[in-house]
Amino acid sequence: MRIHLATDHAGLEFKDALTAHLNELGYEVVDHGAYEYDAQDDYPGFCIAAAQAVAAEPDSLGIVFGGSGNGEQIAANKVNGIRAALCWSVATAELAREHNNANICSVGARQHSQAEAFRIIDAFLTTPFSNDARHVRRINQIHAFESE
C-alpha cells in the first residue's frame, strides 16, 4: 500500500523515522515535504499535496503531521474526497478507520513520543473500515454535501 506523508518543520525529524518504520513494514512511502528545515515554512501546501495524492489514488492512505496535527488536518480536509482525522490515541485512530473510513491520519509530532505516535499510525493503517450501513450512510451524506 502507498502512504503519502506531509509535514512542516515541526515534524521533519519525525518524518525520517516514520519513513524508515513504514518501509520496514512493507509500505511504499511518498514524501510530499517538507524536505529541509525552515522554521518559517507553511504546512498547508505540503498537506494539501499529500491529500490530493490520496484523493487521486483511492487505495492509498495519508499521514500528515506537525506540532499539534490540527492545522494539518484542517488543510487536508479542504481536498474533496478526503476524510482526515486527528488521531491522538490508538482508539481514535481505530475509530477513524472503522466508523469514518478516514483516509488521512493527522498526528501531532510534538504531542507524543515516537513510539506512541508509531502505535497510533500503525493502528490507523491496519484497521479496516467496518462497512456498517450507518457509517456508510453518514459518509455518503458528507460526500453529497461536498459534491454540491
N, C-alpha and C positions, 0 to 999 in steps of 0.2 A: 504494500500500500504506500502511496505517495503522501508525504506530510509536508505541508507548506508552513514555514516558520517566518515570523517577523518580530522585530523588537526595535527599540531605540537604544540610546546609550546605556540606559538603566539595566538592560538585560544582555548586554553584549557578551560578557564573560560567561553568563549562564547559557547563552545560545550555543557556544562552542562545546560546552559539556553536554548539553542536551542533544546536539547533533551526534556526538560520539555515542551517547546512550542509545539513541534511536537507531543508528546504523548497526550497533551491536545486536539489536532486537530484530534486524532484518528490514527495517523501513527504509524507503528511499526519501531522502530529505532534500527539499528545495528551499534555499535560503533567499528571502526577499529583503534582507537588510535588517538593520544597519550593518555595514561592513567594516567600519572603523569607528573609534571612539570620537565623538563630538558632543560635548555636553549641551550644545545648543541645537542638536538635531530635533526633528519633529516626527513623532510616531505615526501620524495619520497616513502619510504616503506609503510607508512600509506595510502597515497593517491592511490598508485598502488593497495594495498589490497582492498580498497573500490571500485576502478574501476573494478577490477577482479570480485568482487561480483556482481556489476551491470551488467557486461557483461554476467555473468553466469545466471543471473536472469532478463530476458528482461522486465518484468513487474515492476521492481523496478527502483528507481532513486537514485542518489547520490548527496551529498553536501560535498565539500572539501573546506577547508579554512585555511588560515594562515595570516601572516601580510598583504600581498597585494593580495593574491589569484593567483598571476601569476605563481609561481613555481608549486603550487599545481595543477593548470590547465594543465600545461605542463606535469607533471608526469602522471596525469590521462589519458591524451590523448595518451600516449605510449601504452595503452592497446587496442588491436584490438576490434573494436565494440563500442568504447567509443567516444562520442562527448561531450566533456567538454567545457563549455562556461564560460568565465569570465563575471560575471554579476555585474554591478556597479549601476544599476538603475532598477526600475520596468520595464521600457520599454525594456532594454536589456535582462532582464530575460524572458519577454513575447516573444520577437522576437527569442530568443534562442530556445524556445519550438515550436513556431508557424512555423518558417522557417527552422530550423535546426534539429528539433526533438532531441535536446540536451538531454542527459540522465544524465549529471552531471552538477551541478551549482557550480562554484567556486566563493568564496566571500572573499574579504579582510577584515578580522575581525578588523583590526586596521584602516580601511578606513571609517567605518560607525558607527553610533550609533547602539545600539542593536535593537531599534525599526525600524530603517531604514533597517537594514540587514534582520530582520524578514519579512518586507514587500517585499523585493526583493525575498527572498526564497519562501514565500507564493505564490507570483506571478508565480514563476518558477514551483512550484508543482501543481498549479491549472490550468495552461494554457495548452490546448491540442495542439498537432501537427495539422496543417491545412490540411494535406494530399493533398495540391495543387500539381498538376502534375510537375510544375517546381521545387518545393522543393524536391519532391520525386526523380526526375531525378538527381538533384545535390547531394543528399545524396547517391544515387546509384553509382555515379561517384567516390565519396570519398571511398565508400566501395569497389569498384572494384580495386582501387589503393591499398588500404590497404590489399586486399586479394592476390595481386601479389607477 
